[in-house]
């Protein structure tokens, strides 16, 4: 003897299926939002690191010039060029 499936059963099965699909859709939307947030954070960090690398490159370029060597020699090592006269201020 074969049992008949009532329409109420099919309605229940469709309802459960919809709930499962909606729950999985909600989870995927949350994961997508989290992933998009992490991507935006990584892009901003990459841009900051690129700007820092550019600044360091400019600083390295400047450090290889004669102007930089002269400035460091005068300011940090208290050296003077040949033929110059050093004046000492008493307030220093």
N, C-alpha and C positions, 0 to 999 in steps of 0.2 A: 504494500500500500504506500502510495506516494503522498507526501505532505504538501499542502499548498502554502505558498509564501504569501503572507498578507501584505497589502499595500503599506501598512504602518511600518513593517520591517524595512521596506525599500526607502521610505522617508527617513527612518532612523539611520540607515547606512549612508544615504546622501548627506545627511546632517553631520555625521561623524567625519566623512571624507572632507566636507567643507571646512570643518573645524581644524582638521590636520593641515590642510593646505593653507589656511589663513595663519595658523600658528607658525608654520615653516616660513611663510612670506614675511611675517613680522620679525622673526629671528634673522632672516637674511637682510632685511632693511636695517636692523640694528647693527649687524656686522658691516654692512656697506657704509653706514654713517661713521662707525669707528675707524674703518679703513681709510675713508676719505679724510678724516681728521688727522690720522697718522701720516698720510701722504702730504697734506698741507704743512704739517710740522716738519717733515723731512725736507720739503722744498725750501722752506724758510731757513732751515739750518744749513742747507747746501748753499743758498745765496749768501748767508752770513760768512760761511767759510771761504767762498769764492772772493768776497770783498776783502777778507783778511789776507788771503793769498795775494791779491793784487797789491794791497798796501805793503806787504812784506817784499814783494818783487820791486816795487818803487823804492823802498828803503834800501834794498840791496844794490839797486842801480846807482842810487845816490852815494852809497858807501864806497863805490868804486871810482869816484871822481876825485880830482885833486882838491876841489873846494872842500870836500868833507875831511880829507886828510889834514888840510891846513886848519880848519875849524877845530878839529879834535886836538891837534897839536897846541893850538893857542889856548883853548878853553880848559882842557882837561890836563894837559901836560905842562902848561905854563911856559911854552917855548915861544921864541920870537924868530923872525926871519933875519938873515944876515943883513947888517947895515941898519937895523932898527934900534931905537933906544927905548928902554923900558922905563916908564914913569911909575913910581910907586906912590899911591895915595895913602896918607897916614890914617884915614878913618877905617880902612879895611881891616 
